[in-house]
Amino acid sequence: MGKRQSSTPRGRVRAALRQLSLRCRERAGALKRDKYTCQTCGVKKSVAKGKEQKVEAHHKSGEILWEPLIDYVFEHLLVPPEEWVTICPDCHKKCHNKEHEP
């Protein structure tokens, strides 16, 4: 068994974000809206034995730029331990209420 890393590996973040995109309601909504039918050629999803046909959801804007997205996660969410503090739920609520006061 190897030594545990002190920070979350980039591959784990990429895998989590990819899983989120594959299981998100927005993607499922697009498939449902289009009645599981290819919007280019009209082929429909099928699970019938011997006639299996898959369809996929595709980003219209093209390729997802994973690296800048992962960089953003590390910069704003997965910050070093020095940027974290242990706090009880009541004090945590108070901290956030102060941040949102005018």
N, C-alpha and C positions, 0 to 999 in steps of 0.2 A: 504494500500500500504506500503510495507516494505522499510526500509532504503537501499539506493543504496550502493553497495559495492565499496570500493576504488580501487579494482583491478579486472581484468577480471577473472571470475570463471573458474576453470580448465575444468568443464563440457562444458562450452561454447567453449573453445578452442578445446576440443575433438570433439564436434559436428561439428565445422567448418572444422576441418581436415578430418573428416569422410565424410562430404558432398563433400569436394574437391576431395577425392579419388573416390567417387561414380560418380562424374560428370566430371572427368578428361578425356582429349583426349586420354591419353595412355590406359585407361581402355576401352574406346569406340573403339579404334583402335584394341585392342586384340579381342574384340567381333566380329568386322567386319572381321578381318583377318581370324578368325575361322568360318566365315559364320554362326554365332549364333548357332553353333553346339557343343554339349558336346564332348570334346576330349577324354573322357574315354569310354562312351557307345554309342556315335553317335546320341543321341536324339537331335532333332532340336527344336528351339524356335517356338512357334505357338501362334497366337492370334485368331485362328478360334474358333467360339462359340462351347462350349462343348468339345473342344480339346486343351484348353489353356495349354501351357507348357512354363515355364520360364527357362532361363539359367542365369548363373552368371559368373563373372570374378573372378578368384582365384589367389592369390599370390603364385607363385611356391615356393618361399622361406619360406612359412609358415605364421605363425601368425605375425601380425604387433605389434611391441612393442610400444604401445601408450604412456605409461608413460614416457620413456626416450625422446620421440619425443616432448611431451608436456613440459617436463623440459627444453629442448633445446629452445623451443619457448619463454618460460618465461625468460630464461637466456639471450637470444640474441635479441629478438624482443619486447616482452612486459616488458620492463625494467621499474623501478620505475620512477615517475614524475621527480625526481631529475636528471635523466639521459636524459631528453628531454629539448629542448630549442625551443622557438618560433622564426621563421626566415622567411624572405620573399623568394619567389622563386628564385630571382636573386642571393641573398647571398647563398642560398642552392646549386645552381649550382656551385658557386665559391668554396664552401667547398669541394664538390665532385671532382671538377677538380684538386684541390690541392692534394687530396688524391691519385689521379691516375697519378700524374706527377712523372717522374723518379728522 
